[in-house]
């Protein structure tokens, strides 16, 4: 359930049996069939699309996922009548890191989510530029393609706010996460405006934990509480990118009590929005 993204170079393991690999193989077979039907070699198709013969071969074997622009151009060159381009949505989702795809699936089953964050803004609250700044400062450094796919995946998850029957959300953010100007001043201002926008939704409550609080139940680190459509409850705690899922009833109860105290110690949702507006005015 972590927002963190691990190593992902865009190359699919040939033996990896997951949805991403399956999508890659399906798309690759389709492109190969349409290419052969058009009487083109891999080198000739590559020339038409602006890619090397090696890249076309890798795509057809399911070793690399094509970019949406490649699918669109291949559809035109091979006269596929939209059949290749129709796979764009599946390919875009398959290009997301596996951890993010799994997280997005889980979030689609959520009816309630409670979050306490002490160091970063939660991924569902982040703007494009805030998210990009976070990925760009990773060490060891991530390459540009991984950054682009990771940011796109994080933003795609935010569709959960607009889906029919959207969950009820509760976020408690430490004051410092709202004051840290990641990405620069303009990116920071945009981020604060986005949080205010989300905080005004009827199903979203955002609270701020002031830095000057003398009593604080969340000093152990960030946590999440999820309730799924099937009634299952899950918890998650994290440190340095390593997550631990919690489903044992007594441990879950402890987290629920802890989160309730954190919320009671934080500013109310109305006070919090006014506090964020004040920070925006000072930025």
Buried (B, 14 or more C-beta within 10 A) or exposed (E): BBBBBEEBEEEBEEEEEEBBBBBBBBBBEBBBEBBBEBEBEBEBBBBBBEBEBEBBBBBBBBBBBBBBEBBBBBBBBBEBEEEBBEBBEBBBBBBBBBBBBBBBEBBBEBBBBBBBBBEBBBBBBBBBBBBBBBBBEEEEEBEEEBBBBBBBBBBBBBEBBEEEEBBBBBBBBBBEBBEBBBBEEEBBBBBBBBBBEBBEEEEBBBBBBBEEBEEBBBEEEBBBBBBBEEEEBBBBBBEEEEBEEBEEEEEBEEBBEBBEBBBEBBBBBEEBBEBBEEBBEEB
